[in-house]
Amino acid sequence: MTVNPQSETTPLTPPSPPHGAERLEDLIASLFAGPGGIRAGWRFFMFTIIFFLIAGIVLTVFAAAYVASGNSNFLTNLSQPTAGVLLLEEVIFGIATFIAAFLMSKIEGRRIEQYGMPLNEAFGRRFWEGVIWGLVAISVTVFLIAVLHGVTFATSALSGSALVGYAMSWAVVFLLTGFFEEFSYRGYGQFTLTTGMGFWPSAIVLSLIFGAGHLGNKGESWAGAFSAALAGYFFCFTLRRTGTIWFAIGMHAAWDYGETFVFGTPDSGIVASGHLLSTSFHGPRWLTGGSVGPEASAVYFLVCALLFLVFHFLYPARDTDTDHS
């Protein structure tokens, strides 16, 4: 009996997987990656998970440090809306945000500046323009409510060094708030989701998420959450027209500063101590905004419409006004 030598040396070819299995593998792979790498939705999800992990770790470290120093009421103190507590919160959130963005920039092979916040424009003209817009917007809103007999003003009990201390403390707090929230939503978030669904659809999605996030505040309402979403959409509009989030950072910080420190009104349902004026609201909720503050007033929505209109004419569309990708 003769044996064919080729039958002993020819390797066996593994059976091909069923055609349906190949298609299933391709489908699963396409859900996570596309021509540009990891899909936008998954990148934003990764950024969010990293943010919460880092925030939790930093919060635990601060809590342990407080307990070690003999302060056992750390979590209780953290629930109080004071300048010191809110400053600590914004520091924690800011650290978590930028660590998450830094890690994602390494994964994606990008520079952090590409996420709408060029460092060479830090505290430049766009930022200060935003500050002016924010102070004017909140002032017009409150004074229109006053014209309609919905608010009265009185000077606060603060003076001297205490007044200066609160003025500076709240400025730092809301500057950090502007950094954290604008970079998270209109910076990394907007850049990333734009690569997957386009600028305006991602602006709508992120603005709705931004507004819904305010519902966790004590004293917040659906009207206040909607107004926050509308503000978020306006900040997206400023990003589109200016190409940077620095305008939005300045305006966001100035609006919150005006509500909390200058006028002493509720800010998204949060009433904080230490302000320049003591403002008392009276009248229907639709006029005053109730426990939410002036941003839930019908007057705010009128002012916001004017903001869109004025900004449209003062900051015309740019020739390079294309989707970030």
Contacts in CASP RR format, 6 or more apart in sequence:
PFRMAT RR
TARGET T0000
AUTHOR 0000-0000-0000
METHOD contacts of the structure
MODEL  1
MTVNPQSETTPLTPPSPPHGAERLEDLIASLFAGPGGIRAGWRFFMFTII
FFLIAGIVLTVFAAAYVASGNSNFLTNLSQPTAGVLLLEEVIFGIATFIA
AFLMSKIEGRRIEQYGMPLNEAFGRRFWEGVIWGLVAISVTVFLIAVLHG
VTFATSALSGSALVGYAMSWAVVFLLTGFFEEFSYRGYGQFTLTTGMGFW
PSAIVLSLIFGAGHLGNKGESWAGAFSAALAGYFFCFTLRRTGTIWFAIG
MHAAWDYGETFVFGTPDSGIVASGHLLSTSFHGPRWLTGGSVGPEASAVY
FLVCALLFLVFHFLYPARDTDTDHS
31 39 0 8 1.000
32 38 0 8 1.000
32 39 0 8 1.000
32 42 0 8 1.000
33 39 0 8 1.000
38 46 0 8 1.000
38 107 0 8 1.000
38 108 0 8 1.000
39 196 0 8 1.000
40 192 0 8 1.000
40 193 0 8 1.000
40 194 0 8 1.000
40 195 0 8 1.000
40 196 0 8 1.000
40 197 0 8 1.000
41 192 0 8 1.000
41 193 0 8 1.000
41 196 0 8 1.000
43 104 0 8 1.000
43 107 0 8 1.000
43 108 0 8 1.000
43 192 0 8 1.000
44 188 0 8 1.000
44 189 0 8 1.000
44 192 0 8 1.000
44 193 0 8 1.000
46 104 0 8 1.000
46 107 0 8 1.000
47 100 0 8 1.000
47 101 0 8 1.000
47 104 0 8 1.000
47 188 0 8 1.000
47 189 0 8 1.000
47 192 0 8 1.000
48 100 0 8 1.000
50 96 0 8 1.000
50 99 0 8 1.000
50 100 0 8 1.000
50 103 0 8 1.000
50 104 0 8 1.000
51 96 0 8 1.000
51 97 0 8 1.000
51 100 0 8 1.000
51 184 0 8 1.000
52 96 0 8 1.000
54 95 0 8 1.000
54 96 0 8 1.000
54 99 0 8 1.000
54 100 0 8 1.000
55 92 0 8 1.000
55 93 0 8 1.000
55 95 0 8 1.000
55 96 0 8 1.000
56 92 0 8 1.000
56 96 0 8 1.000
58 92 0 8 1.000
58 95 0 8 1.000
58 96 0 8 1.000
59 92 0 8 1.000
62 74 0 8 1.000
62 88 0 8 1.000
62 92 0 8 1.000
63 74 0 8 1.000
63 75 0 8 1.000
66 74 0 8 1.000
67 74 0 8 1.000
71 77 0 8 1.000
77 85 0 8 1.000
78 85 0 8 1.000
78 88 0 8 1.000
78 89 0 8 1.000
79 85 0 8 1.000
81 270 0 8 1.000
81 271 0 8 1.000
81 272 0 8 1.000
81 273 0 8 1.000
82 272 0 8 1.000
82 273 0 8 1.000
83 166 0 8 1.000
83 169 0 8 1.000
83 170 0 8 1.000
83 173 0 8 1.000
83 272 0 8 1.000
83 273 0 8 1.000
83 274 0 8 1.000
84 169 0 8 1.000
84 173 0 8 1.000
86 173 0 8 1.000
86 272 0 8 1.000
87 169 0 8 1.000
87 172 0 8 1.000
87 173 0 8 1.000
87 176 0 8 1.000
90 173 0 8 1.000
90 176 0 8 1.000
90 177 0 8 1.000
90 180 0 8 1.000
91 176 0 8 1.000
93 176 0 8 1.000
93 180 0 8 1.000
94 176 0 8 1.000
94 179 0 8 1.000
94 180 0 8 1.000
97 179 0 8 1.000
97 180 0 8 1.000
97 183 0 8 1.000
97 184 0 8 1.000
98 112 0 8 1.000
98 183 0 8 1.000
100 188 0 8 1.000
101 112 0 8 1.000
101 115 0 8 1.000
101 183 0 8 1.000
101 188 0 8 1.000
102 112 0 8 1.000
104 188 0 8 1.000
105 111 0 8 1.000
105 112 0 8 1.000
105 114 0 8 1.000
105 115 0 8 1.000
112 119 0 8 1.000
113 119 0 8 1.000
114 191 0 8 1.000
115 183 0 8 1.000
115 187 0 8 1.000
115 188 0 8 1.000
115 189 0 8 1.000
115 191 0 8 1.000
115 192 0 8 1.000
116 186 0 8 1.000
116 187 0 8 1.000
116 190 0 8 1.000
116 191 0 8 1.000
116 239 0 8 1.000
116 243 0 8 1.000
116 244 0 8 1.000
116 245 0 8 1.000
116 324 0 8 1.000
117 183 0 8 1.000
117 187 0 8 1.000
117 244 0 8 1.000
117 245 0 8 1.000
117 246 0 8 1.000
117 249 0 8 1.000
118 244 0 8 1.000
118 246 0 8 1.000
121 127 0 8 1.000
121 244 0 8 1.000
121 246 0 8 1.000
122 246 0 8 1.000
123 246 0 8 1.000
124 246 0 8 1.000
126 242 0 8 1.000
126 244 0 8 1.000
126 246 0 8 1.000
126 247 0 8 1.000
127 246 0 8 1.000
127 247 0 8 1.000
127 249 0 8 1.000
127 250 0 8 1.000
128 250 0 8 1.000
129 247 0 8 1.000
130 238 0 8 1.000
130 247 0 8 1.000
130 248 0 8 1.000
130 249 0 8 1.000
130 250 0 8 1.000
130 251 0 8 1.000
130 254 0 8 1.000
131 250 0 8 1.000
131 251 0 8 1.000
131 253 0 8 1.000
131 254 0 8 1.000
132 254 0 8 1.000
133 247 0 8 1.000
133 251 0 8 1.000
133 254 0 8 1.000
133 307 0 8 1.000
134 250 0 8 1.000
134 251 0 8 1.000
134 252 0 8 1.000
134 254 0 8 1.000
134 255 0 8 1.000
134 258 0 8 1.000
135 254 0 8 1.000
135 255 0 8 1.000
135 257 0 8 1.000
135 258 0 8 1.000
135 262 0 8 1.000
137 251 0 8 1.000
137 255 0 8 1.000
137 303 0 8 1.000
137 307 0 8 1.000
138 254 0 8 1.000
138 255 0 8 1.000
138 258 0 8 1.000
138 259 0 8 1.000
138 262 0 8 1.000
138 263 0 8 1.000
138 294 0 8 1.000
139 258 0 8 1.000
139 262 0 8 1.000
140 303 0 8 1.000
141 294 0 8 1.000
141 295 0 8 1.000
141 297 0 8 1.000
141 299 0 8 1.000
141 300 0 8 1.000
141 303 0 8 1.000
142 151 0 8 1.000
142 263 0 8 1.000
142 265 0 8 1.000
142 279 0 8 1.000
142 294 0 8 1.000
144 299 0 8 1.000
144 302 0 8 1.000
144 303 0 8 1.000
145 151 0 8 1.000
145 281 0 8 1.000
145 287 0 8 1.000
145 288 0 8 1.000
145 294 0 8 1.000
145 297 0 8 1.000
145 299 0 8 1.000
146 152 0 8 1.000
146 153 0 8 1.000
148 287 0 8 1.000
148 299 0 8 1.000
149 282 0 8 1.000
149 283 0 8 1.000
150 281 0 8 1.000
150 282 0 8 1.000
150 283 0 8 1.000
150 287 0 8 1.000
150 288 0 8 1.000
151 279 0 8 1.000
151 280 0 8 1.000
151 281 0 8 1.000
151 282 0 8 1.000
151 288 0 8 1.000
152 279 0 8 1.000
152 280 0 8 1.000
152 282 0 8 1.000
153 263 0 8 1.000
153 277 0 8 1.000
153 278 0 8 1.000
153 279 0 8 1.000
153 280 0 8 1.000
154 277 0 8 1.000
154 278 0 8 1.000
154 279 0 8 1.000
154 280 0 8 1.000
155 276 0 8 1.000
155 277 0 8 1.000
155 278 0 8 1.000
156 163 0 8 1.000
156 264 0 8 1.000
156 274 0 8 1.000
156 275 0 8 1.000
156 276 0 8 1.000
156 277 0 8 1.000
156 278 0 8 1.000
158 166 0 8 1.000
158 274 0 8 1.000
158 275 0 8 1.000
158 276 0 8 1.000
163 276 0 8 1.000
166 261 0 8 1.000
166 274 0 8 1.000
166 275 0 8 1.000
167 261 0 8 1.000
167 276 0 8 1.000
170 257 0 8 1.000
170 260 0 8 1.000
170 261 0 8 1.000
170 272 0 8 1.000
170 274 0 8 1.000
171 253 0 8 1.000
171 257 0 8 1.000
171 261 0 8 1.000
174 252 0 8 1.000
174 253 0 8 1.000
174 254 0 8 1.000
174 256 0 8 1.000
174 257 0 8 1.000
174 260 0 8 1.000
175 249 0 8 1.000
175 250 0 8 1.000
175 253 0 8 1.000
177 252 0 8 1.000
177 253 0 8 1.000
177 256 0 8 1.000
178 248 0 8 1.000
178 249 0 8 1.000
178 250 0 8 1.000
178 252 0 8 1.000
178 253 0 8 1.000
178 256 0 8 1.000
179 249 0 8 1.000
181 210 0 8 1.000
181 252 0 8 1.000
182 235 0 8 1.000
182 245 0 8 1.000
182 248 0 8 1.000
182 249 0 8 1.000
182 252 0 8 1.000
183 245 0 8 1.000
183 249 0 8 1.000
185 206 0 8 1.000
185 207 0 8 1.000
185 209 0 8 1.000
185 210 0 8 1.000
185 232 0 8 1.000
185 235 0 8 1.000
186 206 0 8 1.000
186 232 0 8 1.000
186 235 0 8 1.000
186 236 0 8 1.000
186 239 0 8 1.000
186 245 0 8 1.000
186 248 0 8 1.000
187 239 0 8 1.000
187 245 0 8 1.000
189 202 0 8 1.000
189 206 0 8 1.000
190 199 0 8 1.000
190 202 0 8 1.000
190 203 0 8 1.000
190 206 0 8 1.000
190 236 0 8 1.000
190 239 0 8 1.000
190 324 0 8 1.000
191 324 0 8 1.000
193 201 0 8 1.000
193 202 0 8 1.000
193 205 0 8 1.000
193 206 0 8 1.000
194 202 0 8 1.000
194 323 0 8 1.000
194 324 0 8 1.000
194 325 0 8 1.000
195 323 0 8 1.000
195 324 0 8 1.000
195 325 0 8 1.000
196 202 0 8 1.000
197 205 0 8 1.000
198 323 0 8 1.000
199 236 0 8 1.000
199 240 0 8 1.000
199 323 0 8 1.000
199 324 0 8 1.000
203 233 0 8 1.000
203 236 0 8 1.000
203 237 0 8 1.000
203 240 0 8 1.000
204 233 0 8 1.000
206 232 0 8 1.000
206 236 0 8 1.000
207 229 0 8 1.000
207 230 0 8 1.000
207 232 0 8 1.000
207 233 0 8 1.000
207 236 0 8 1.000
208 229 0 8 1.000
210 228 0 8 1.000
210 229 0 8 1.000
210 232 0 8 1.000
211 224 0 8 1.000
211 225 0 8 1.000
211 226 0 8 1.000
211 228 0 8 1.000
211 229 0 8 1.000
211 232 0 8 1.000
212 225 0 8 1.000
212 229 0 8 1.000
213 225 0 8 1.000
213 228 0 8 1.000
214 220 0 8 1.000
214 224 0 8 1.000
214 225 0 8 1.000
214 228 0 8 1.000
214 268 0 8 1.000
215 222 0 8 1.000
215 225 0 8 1.000
217 268 0 8 1.000
217 269 0 8 1.000
217 270 0 8 1.000
218 269 0 8 1.000
218 270 0 8 1.000
219 266 0 8 1.000
219 269 0 8 1.000
219 270 0 8 1.000
219 291 0 8 1.000
219 292 0 8 1.000
220 268 0 8 1.000
220 269 0 8 1.000
220 291 0 8 1.000
220 292 0 8 1.000
221 291 0 8 1.000
221 292 0 8 1.000
221 296 0 8 1.000
223 289 0 8 1.000
223 292 0 8 1.000
223 296 0 8 1.000
224 268 0 8 1.000
224 289 0 8 1.000
224 292 0 8 1.000
224 295 0 8 1.000
224 296 0 8 1.000
227 292 0 8 1.000
227 295 0 8 1.000
227 296 0 8 1.000
227 300 0 8 1.000
227 301 0 8 1.000
227 304 0 8 1.000
228 268 0 8 1.000
228 295 0 8 1.000
230 301 0 8 1.000
230 304 0 8 1.000
231 252 0 8 1.000
231 255 0 8 1.000
231 295 0 8 1.000
231 304 0 8 1.000
234 304 0 8 1.000
234 307 0 8 1.000
234 308 0 8 1.000
234 311 0 8 1.000
235 245 0 8 1.000
235 248 0 8 1.000
235 251 0 8 1.000
235 252 0 8 1.000
237 308 0 8 1.000
237 311 0 8 1.000
238 247 0 8 1.000
238 248 0 8 1.000
238 251 0 8 1.000
238 311 0 8 1.000
238 315 0 8 1.000
239 245 0 8 1.000
239 247 0 8 1.000
239 248 0 8 1.000
240 317 0 8 1.000
240 321 0 8 1.000
241 311 0 8 1.000
241 315 0 8 1.000
241 316 0 8 1.000
241 317 0 8 1.000
241 318 0 8 1.000
241 321 0 8 1.000
242 315 0 8 1.000
243 318 0 8 1.000
256 267 0 8 1.000
258 264 0 8 1.000
259 265 0 8 1.000
259 266 0 8 1.000
259 267 0 8 1.000
259 293 0 8 1.000
259 294 0 8 1.000
259 295 0 8 1.000
260 267 0 8 1.000
260 270 0 8 1.000
260 272 0 8 1.000
260 275 0 8 1.000
261 274 0 8 1.000
261 275 0 8 1.000
261 276 0 8 1.000
262 275 0 8 1.000
262 276 0 8 1.000
262 277 0 8 1.000
263 275 0 8 1.000
263 276 0 8 1.000
263 277 0 8 1.000
263 279 0 8 1.000
263 294 0 8 1.000
264 272 0 8 1.000
264 274 0 8 1.000
264 275 0 8 1.000
264 276 0 8 1.000
264 277 0 8 1.000
264 278 0 8 1.000
264 279 0 8 1.000
265 279 0 8 1.000
265 281 0 8 1.000
265 293 0 8 1.000
265 294 0 8 1.000
266 290 0 8 1.000
266 291 0 8 1.000
266 292 0 8 1.000
266 293 0 8 1.000
267 293 0 8 1.000
267 295 0 8 1.000
268 292 0 8 1.000
268 293 0 8 1.000
268 295 0 8 1.000
269 291 0 8 1.000
269 292 0 8 1.000
269 293 0 8 1.000
281 288 0 8 1.000
281 289 0 8 1.000
281 290 0 8 1.000
281 293 0 8 1.000
282 288 0 8 1.000
285 296 0 8 1.000
286 297 0 8 1.000
286 298 0 8 1.000
287 297 0 8 1.000
287 298 0 8 1.000
287 299 0 8 1.000
288 294 0 8 1.000
288 297 0 8 1.000
289 295 0 8 1.000
289 296 0 8 1.000
289 297 0 8 1.000
290 296 0 8 1.000
294 300 0 8 1.000
END
